[in-house]
Every structure is written in C-alpha cells, then in structure tokens.
Amino acid sequence: MTQPSEVDPQAPSQPPRQEQPQTQPESQPVGYEFTIAQNESIRVLSRRMKFVGIFYVIASVLMGLAGLVALFIAPLIGVLYLILLTPQLLIGIWTINAASSFKLVVDTRGHDIPHLMNALTSLRKLYTLMFWLLIVALVFMVVAIAAGIFMWAMGMFPVPTETSTYTALVL
C-alpha cells in the first residue's frame, strides 16, 4: 500500500511532475483519511467495543472477588475462579485497547493507518487467545467423550436390572 515518494522526471514513461501547494509541513506527511461515514461507523464500533471491554473487566474483577471468598470456603473452587478470570481480564483489556485505537482513528488526522494497525494488533491478541481457549475446550470435550465411552465399554456405569421400567420400555 505504499506509494513511491519521488517521481523520476528523467523516466520516459512518466510525465514531468508538477508542483502542488502543500497543505502540511513536509515533516508530517498526510496519511490515509477515512470518510465521514466511515469515521461514524468506526466511532460506533469503538463505543460498543469499549462498553464490552469494560463489562469484561468488571466481570473479571467480580469473579476475582468471588474466587478470593471461595478460597476460604472451597479452595479448589476458589483457585478455579482465579484461573478463569485471567482470560476474561485479558479479553476486556485488549478490547478496550482496540476500542481506544479505533477512537484515535476518528479523532486524529493523518494517522489513521497507524492507529488502525494498533487496533488490529489488539484484536489479533484477543482472537489468538480465544482461538487457543477454544482448542483447549475442544480437547477437553473429546477427552471427556472418550472417557465416557471407555467407562461405558468397561462396564463402569450401572446397568438397569431386568425389572426396571427402562428395560420394560425397551423390550
């Protein structure tokens, strides 16, 4: 997406370059600017993302408090709460960071692409975390299903007796 910074006037395939009046100093080149409608879409996205991020942070703080209380009542449950708050807190923080970068896209001029890239970096972190959490959850689900099938095949589940209602319904 980069453009050549200088046009070679000696090149035969290019017409001579005409000087245009500059609107900004050379030290601050003009970057890409979104249109007003695009900025409004980005502004709405930013506000909603910030709300969701704040909700996740508050929920993780509440989960942390519940985990601390649970540590005294049922330590294993308390530790589980404290482990589960970590991804939730990261999701909230990275969502707020992305929302802030999207807001900067709207609020600043000449720096839309760097702010957009910062927002995309936060979203990449967020979705990488969610991807791995999903993989871990799927692995646990497959292990649980395999364990259930193994236990059933080994006869570890109680089998209904001949006189039970279940057996009478099947026959």
TORKOLGU-414947 format. One record per residue (C-alpha): x, y, z; residue in one letter. Coordinates in steps of 0.2 Angstrom, whole numbers, plus 5000, padded with zeros to 4 digits. Layout:
BEGIN
+------+------+------+--------+
|    u |    v |    w | residu |
+------+------+------+--------+
|    X |    Y |    Z |      A |
...
+------+------+------+--------+
***
This chain:
BEGIN
+------+------+------+--------+
|    u |    v |    w | residu |
+------+------+------+--------+
| 5000 | 5000 | 5000 |      M |
| 5015 | 5012 | 4999 |      T |
| 5017 | 5024 | 4985 |      Q |
| 5034 | 5030 | 4978 |      P |
| 5040 | 5045 | 4987 |      S |
| 5048 | 5053 | 4972 |      E |
| 5044 | 5053 | 4954 |      V |
| 5059 | 5052 | 4942 |      D |
| 5057 | 5066 | 4929 |      P |
| 5070 | 5058 | 4918 |      Q |
| 5060 | 5042 | 4916 |      A |
| 5052 | 5042 | 4898 |      P |
| 5036 | 5034 | 4903 |      S |
| 5031 | 5047 | 4916 |      Q |
| 5026 | 5065 | 4913 |      P |
| 5035 | 5078 | 4921 |      P |
| 5030 | 5081 | 4939 |      R |
| 5020 | 5097 | 4943 |      Q |
| 5022 | 5106 | 4960 |      E |
| 5007 | 5107 | 4970 |      Q |
| 5004 | 5118 | 4985 |      P |
| 5007 | 5109 | 5001 |      Q |
| 4994 | 5110 | 5015 |      T |
| 5005 | 5102 | 5028 |      Q |
| 5023 | 5103 | 5033 |      P |
| 5035 | 5090 | 5025 |      E |
| 5039 | 5083 | 5042 |      S |
| 5021 | 5077 | 5044 |      Q |
| 5016 | 5068 | 5028 |      P |
| 4997 | 5066 | 5025 |      V |
| 4991 | 5049 | 5028 |      G |
| 4975 | 5040 | 5023 |      Y |
| 4959 | 5048 | 5030 |      E |
| 4943 | 5039 | 5031 |      F |
| 4927 | 5047 | 5025 |      T |
| 4914 | 5055 | 5037 |      I |
| 4903 | 5040 | 5035 |      A |
| 4917 | 5028 | 5038 |      Q |
| 4923 | 5038 | 5053 |      N |
| 4905 | 5037 | 5060 |      E |
| 4905 | 5018 | 5058 |      S |
| 4922 | 5017 | 5067 |      I |
| 4916 | 5028 | 5081 |      R |
| 4900 | 5017 | 5084 |      V |
| 4911 | 5001 | 5084 |      L |
| 4924 | 5010 | 5096 |      S |
| 4910 | 5014 | 5109 |      R |
| 4902 | 4997 | 5108 |      R |
| 4919 | 4988 | 5110 |      M |
| 4924 | 5000 | 5125 |      K |
| 4907 | 4995 | 5133 |      F |
| 4910 | 4976 | 5130 |      V |
| 4928 | 4978 | 5136 |      G |
| 4923 | 4987 | 5152 |      I |
| 4910 | 4974 | 5155 |      F |
| 4923 | 4960 | 5154 |      Y |
| 4935 | 4969 | 5166 |      V |
| 4921 | 4972 | 5179 |      I |
| 4915 | 4954 | 5177 |      A |
| 4933 | 4948 | 5179 |      S |
| 4935 | 4959 | 5195 |      V |
| 4919 | 4951 | 5202 |      L |
| 4925 | 4934 | 5198 |      M |
| 4941 | 4938 | 5206 |      G |
| 4932 | 4943 | 5222 |      L |
| 4921 | 4928 | 5222 |      A |
| 4937 | 4917 | 5220 |      G |
| 4945 | 4925 | 5235 |      L |
| 4930 | 4922 | 5245 |      V |
| 4929 | 4904 | 5238 |      A |
| 4947 | 4901 | 5243 |      L |
| 4941 | 4901 | 5261 |      F |
| 4926 | 4890 | 5259 |      I |
| 4931 | 4878 | 5245 |      A |
| 4949 | 4881 | 5240 |      P |
| 4948 | 4871 | 5224 |      L |
| 4933 | 4881 | 5218 |      I |
| 4942 | 4897 | 5223 |      G |
| 4958 | 4893 | 5213 |      V |
| 4947 | 4888 | 5198 |      L |
| 4938 | 4905 | 5199 |      Y |
| 4955 | 4914 | 5199 |      L |
| 4962 | 4904 | 5184 |      I |
| 4946 | 4908 | 5174 |      L |
| 4947 | 4927 | 5177 |      L |
| 4964 | 4928 | 5168 |      T |
| 4957 | 4926 | 5151 |      P |
| 4942 | 4936 | 5154 |      Q |
| 4953 | 4950 | 5161 |      L |
| 4964 | 4949 | 5145 |      L |
| 4949 | 4949 | 5134 |      I |
| 4942 | 4965 | 5142 |      G |
| 4959 | 4974 | 5142 |      I |
| 4963 | 4970 | 5124 |      W |
| 4945 | 4975 | 5119 |      T |
| 4947 | 4992 | 5127 |      I |
| 4964 | 4994 | 5119 |      N |
| 4957 | 4991 | 5102 |      A |
| 4942 | 5002 | 5105 |      A |
| 4954 | 5016 | 5110 |      S |
| 4964 | 5014 | 5094 |      S |
| 4948 | 5014 | 5084 |      F |
| 4943 | 5030 | 5093 |      K |
| 4960 | 5038 | 5089 |      L |
| 4957 | 5034 | 5070 |      V |
| 4941 | 5045 | 5071 |      V |
| 4949 | 5059 | 5082 |      D |
| 4965 | 5062 | 5073 |      T |
| 4970 | 5067 | 5056 |      R |
| 4984 | 5060 | 5045 |      G |
| 4987 | 5045 | 5057 |      H |
| 4973 | 5033 | 5053 |      D |
| 4983 | 5018 | 5047 |      I |
| 4995 | 5018 | 5062 |      P |
| 4980 | 5019 | 5074 |      H |
| 4971 | 5006 | 5064 |      L |
| 4986 | 4994 | 5064 |      M |
| 4987 | 4996 | 5083 |      N |
| 4968 | 4991 | 5084 |      A |
| 4971 | 4976 | 5074 |      L |
| 4986 | 4971 | 5084 |      T |
| 4975 | 4971 | 5100 |      S |
| 4962 | 4961 | 5090 |      L |
| 4975 | 4949 | 5085 |      R |
| 4980 | 4946 | 5103 |      K |
| 4962 | 4944 | 5108 |      L |
| 4957 | 4932 | 5094 |      Y |
| 4973 | 4922 | 5097 |      T |
| 4969 | 4920 | 5115 |      L |
| 4951 | 4915 | 5110 |      M |
| 4957 | 4903 | 5097 |      F |
| 4968 | 4893 | 5110 |      W |
| 4955 | 4893 | 5123 |      L |
| 4943 | 4885 | 5110 |      L |
| 4956 | 4872 | 5105 |      I |
| 4959 | 4868 | 5124 |      V |
| 4940 | 4867 | 5127 |      A |
| 4938 | 4855 | 5112 |      L |
| 4952 | 4844 | 5118 |      V |
| 4944 | 4843 | 5135 |      F |
| 4927 | 4839 | 5127 |      M |
| 4935 | 4825 | 5116 |      V |
| 4944 | 4818 | 5131 |      V |
| 4928 | 4818 | 5141 |      A |
| 4918 | 4809 | 5127 |      I |
| 4932 | 4796 | 5125 |      A |
| 4932 | 4793 | 5144 |      A |
| 4913 | 4791 | 5145 |      G |
| 4914 | 4779 | 5130 |      I |
| 4928 | 4769 | 5139 |      F |
| 4919 | 4769 | 5155 |      M |
| 4903 | 4763 | 5147 |      W |
| 4913 | 4749 | 5137 |      A |
| 4922 | 4743 | 5153 |      M |
| 4905 | 4742 | 5162 |      G |
| 4909 | 4756 | 5175 |      M |
| 4891 | 4763 | 5173 |      F |
| 4877 | 4754 | 5182 |      P |
| 4866 | 4744 | 5171 |      V |
| 4847 | 4744 | 5174 |      P |
| 4840 | 4727 | 5181 |      T |
| 4828 | 4716 | 5171 |      E |
| 4813 | 4723 | 5181 |      T |
| 4817 | 4741 | 5179 |      S |
| 4805 | 4752 | 5170 |      T |
| 4819 | 4757 | 5157 |      Y |
| 4821 | 4738 | 5152 |      T |
| 4802 | 4736 | 5151 |      A |
| 4801 | 4751 | 5139 |      L |
| 4815 | 4745 | 5128 |      V |
| 4808 | 4727 | 5126 |      L |
+------+------+------+--------+
***
